[in-house]
């Protein structure tokens, strides 16, 4: 694998503005809802769960 160099005059460093508390909460809520939907889909896909004794 070769090293890719930045072209002259181009900077690939990205600095985004800091998130506000509202934006941070919205992102956290979105991630939590996606995780819960994913877990619900996995549980229904597996069907009945049995415990071996």
C-alpha positions as CSV (number, residue, x, y, z in Angstrom):
1,X,0.0,0.0,0.0
2,X,1.4,3.4,-1.0
3,X,1.4,6.6,1.0
4,X,-1.0,9.2,-0.5
5,X,0.4,12.7,-0.3
6,X,-1.6,15.9,-0.2
7,X,-1.3,18.0,-3.3
8,X,0.4,21.3,-3.0
9,X,-1.9,24.0,-1.6
10,X,-4.6,21.5,-0.4
11,X,-5.2,20.8,3.3
12,X,-7.2,17.7,4.2
13,X,-7.6,18.7,7.9
14,X,-11.2,19.4,8.7
15,X,-12.3,21.5,11.7
16,X,-16.0,21.6,12.3
17,X,-17.6,24.0,14.8
18,X,-18.3,22.6,18.2
19,X,-21.7,21.1,18.8
20,X,-24.3,22.9,20.9
21,X,-25.9,21.0,23.8
22,X,-29.1,20.8,21.8
23,X,-27.3,19.2,18.8
24,X,-25.4,16.8,21.1
25,X,-28.7,15.7,22.7
26,X,-30.4,15.2,19.3
27,X,-27.6,13.1,18.0
28,X,-27.6,11.0,21.2
29,X,-31.4,10.5,21.0
30,X,-31.1,9.5,17.3
31,X,-28.3,6.9,18.0
32,X,-30.3,5.5,21.0
33,X,-33.4,5.1,18.8
34,X,-31.5,3.4,16.0
35,X,-29.9,0.9,18.5
36,X,-33.3,0.1,20.0
37,X,-34.8,-0.5,16.6
38,X,-31.8,-2.7,15.6
39,X,-32.1,-4.8,18.8
40,X,-35.9,-5.2,18.4
41,X,-35.3,-6.4,14.8
42,X,-32.7,-8.9,15.9
43,X,-34.9,-10.3,18.6
44,X,-37.9,-10.8,16.3
45,X,-35.7,-12.3,13.6
46,X,-34.4,-15.0,15.9
47,X,-37.8,-16.0,17.0
48,X,-38.4,-17.8,20.2
49,X,-35.5,-17.9,22.6
50,X,-35.1,-21.1,24.5
51,X,-32.9,-21.6,27.6
52,X,-30.9,-24.9,27.8
53,X,-30.7,-26.4,31.3
